[in-house]
């Protein structure tokens, strides 16, 4: 996962890492370690993730 800074202070874009080979692909959409290293609030991120899942259904 890449954390990309934006022009807005404290706002980052979370870009998933995609890994693939002849068997298929895997996408890393969440990394607790990387988010903590970036100083992101884990609880807030989980709330946002849950809201996105609800919107999809």
SVG drawing of the C-alpha trace seen along z (x, -y; Angstrom):
<svg xmlns="http://www.w3.org/2000/svg" viewBox="-27 -22 33 42">
<polyline fill="none" stroke="black" stroke-width="0.4" points="0.0,0.0 1.3,-3.5 0.4,-6.5 0.3,-9.6 0.4,-13.1 -2.1,-15.6 -2.2,-19.4 -4.6,-19.2 -2.8,-19.0 -3.3,-15.6 -5.1,-14.2 -3.6,-11.2 -4.6,-8.9 -4.3,-5.2 -3.3,-3.4 -3.5,0.4 -0.5,2.5 -1.3,5.2 0.9,8.3 0.3,10.9 1.8,13.9 0.6,16.8 -1.8,17.9 -3.7,14.6 -3.3,11.5 -3.5,10.2 -4.3,6.7 -3.1,5.3 -5.9,2.9 -5.0,2.6 -1.8,2.5 -2.0,1.8 1.7,1.3 1.9,-1.2 -1.0,-3.2 0.5,-3.4 3.8,-4.5 2.0,-7.3 0.3,-8.4 -3.2,-7.5 -5.8,-6.8 -6.7,-3.1 -10.1,-3.5 -11.1,-6.3 -9.8,-4.3 -11.9,-1.3 -15.0,-3.4 -14.4,-4.8 -13.9,-1.3 -17.1,-0.1 -19.0,-3.0 -17.6,-2.2 -18.7,1.4 -22.2,0.3 -22.4,-2.0 -21.5,0.9 -24.4,3.1"/>
</svg>
